[in-house]
């Protein structure tokens, strides 16, 4: 049974060691960078919740949920965040290790993320968003099949999709 586990000193290195295929490296930031980003969000108006994705005791992926992710754009001049990131939740990162892809873990992890979000850890919100590279057809198909739809915004070059909570 798949579950999410908070990243801490006990599991951080297991999660950092997870990797995607070389052909997927442009689709997702490394888990080390994502964990640093979560730490950097502390003290800002943004909240980040980094999780390991586990099948039993085996780490199979990484997921990070965000709230008000738009606040993380503040230090960058001339970079406007997608409006949907203001005071809404986001699935900020999702990766499944290359050894465990194709087993339905990504779909189940998104469901678990939405379940977590619906506990309203930062208060109620109307939407959850995510973004993906235009060439990442597997991600687009997964997110569409789960009810996410493009809202016309872009996050850099990435396509933004949303689901009503």
C-alpha positions in Angstrom: 0.0 0.0 0.0 1.4 3.4 -1.0 1.9 6.1 1.6 3.5 9.5 2.1 6.1 10.0 4.7 7.5 13.4 5.8 11.1 14.0 4.9 13.3 14.0 8.0 16.9 13.1 9.1 16.0 9.4 8.9 15.0 9.2 5.3 16.4 12.3 3.5 19.3 10.4 1.9 17.1 7.6 0.7 14.9 10.1 -1.1 17.8 12.1 -2.5 19.2 8.9 -4.0 16.0 8.3 -6.1 16.5 9.1 -9.8 14.5 9.4 -13.0 15.7 8.2 -16.4 18.2 10.4 -18.2 15.6 11.2 -20.8 13.4 12.6 -18.0 15.9 14.8 -16.2 14.6 18.0 -17.9 11.1 17.3 -16.6 11.7 17.5 -12.8 14.2 19.1 -10.4 16.4 16.8 -8.5 15.1 15.7 -5.1 18.1 17.4 -3.4 17.1 20.8 -5.0 13.5 20.3 -4.1 14.3 19.6 -0.4 16.5 22.7 -0.3 13.6 24.7 -1.8 11.2 23.3 0.8 13.7 24.4 3.5 14.1 27.8 1.9 10.3 28.3 2.0 10.4 28.4 5.8 9.8 31.9 7.0 8.2 33.0 3.8 4.5 33.4 3.0 4.8 30.0 1.2 4.5 26.6 2.8 6.1 23.5 1.4 5.5 19.9 2.5 8.1 17.4 1.1 7.2 13.7 1.3 8.8 10.5 0.4 6.5 8.1 -1.5 6.7 4.6 0.0 5.5 1.2 -1.0 5.6 -0.4 2.4 9.1 0.3 3.7 10.6 0.9 0.2 11.0 4.5 -1.0 9.8 4.7 -4.6 9.4 8.5 -5.2 9.2 12.1 -4.0 6.3 14.5 -3.8 6.1 18.1 -2.6 2.9 20.0 -1.9 3.0 23.7 -1.7 0.7 26.5 -0.6 0.9 30.0 -1.9 3.9 29.0 -4.0 3.7 32.5 -5.7 5.5 33.9 -2.6 8.7 32.1 -3.7 8.9 34.2 -6.9 9.3 37.5 -4.9 13.1 37.7 -5.0 13.1 37.3 -8.8 12.8 40.5 -10.8 10.7 40.4 -13.9 9.3 37.0 -13.2 5.6 36.8 -12.6 4.2 33.7 -11.0 1.0 32.1 -12.4 -1.9 33.8 -10.6 -3.3 30.3 -9.6 -0.3 29.9 -7.3 -1.6 32.7 -5.0 -3.3 31.4 -1.9 -4.0 28.0 -3.5 -2.3 24.6 -3.1 0.1 23.1 -5.7 1.6 19.7 -6.4 5.0 21.4 -6.6 7.1 18.3 -7.4 6.3 14.7 -8.2 8.9 12.0 -9.3 8.9 8.3 -9.3 12.2 6.5 -9.3 13.1 4.9 -12.6 13.0 1.4 -11.1 9.4 1.9 -10.1 7.8 3.7 -13.0 4.9 2.1 -14.9 3.3 0.6 -11.8 0.6 3.2 -11.0 2.6 4.9 -8.3 2.3 8.3 -9.9 -1.5 8.1 -10.0 -1.7 6.9 -6.4 0.7 9.6 -5.2 -1.4 12.3 -6.8 -4.5 10.9 -5.0 -2.6 10.9 -1.7 -1.4 14.5 -2.4 -5.0 15.6 -3.0 -6.1 13.8 0.2 -3.4 15.6 2.2 -4.4 18.9 0.6 -8.0 18.4 1.5 -7.0 18.3 5.2 -6.4 22.0 4.7 -3.0 22.3 6.4 -2.8 25.9 5.5 -6.5 26.7 5.4 -9.1 26.3 2.8 -8.4 27.0 -0.9 -10.3 26.7 -4.1 -7.8 25.0 -6.4 -4.7 22.8 -6.6 -2.4 23.4 -9.5 0.6 21.8 -11.0 2.8 22.3 -14.1 4.6 20.2 -16.5 6.9 20.5 -19.5 5.0 20.5 -22.9 7.0 17.5 -24.1 6.1 15.4 -21.0 3.2 13.5 -22.6 3.1 10.9 -19.8 2.6 13.6 -17.2 0.0 15.4 -19.3 -2.0 12.1 -19.8 -1.8 11.3 -16.1 -3.0 14.7 -14.9 -5.8 15.0 -17.5 -7.1 11.5 -16.5 -7.3 12.7 -12.9 -9.3 15.8 -13.7 -6.6 18.5 -14.0 -7.2 20.9 -16.9 -5.0 23.6 -18.4 -6.1 27.1 -17.3 -4.1 29.0 -20.0 -1.3 30.1 -17.7 2.4 29.1 -18.0 5.1 28.8 -15.4 8.1 29.7 -17.4 7.9 27.2 -20.3 5.7 24.8 -18.3 2.0 24.3 -18.9 -0.2 24.9 -15.8 -3.1 22.7 -15.0 -5.6 23.0 -12.2 -8.3 21.0 -10.4 -11.1 22.4 -8.2 -10.8 21.2 -4.6 
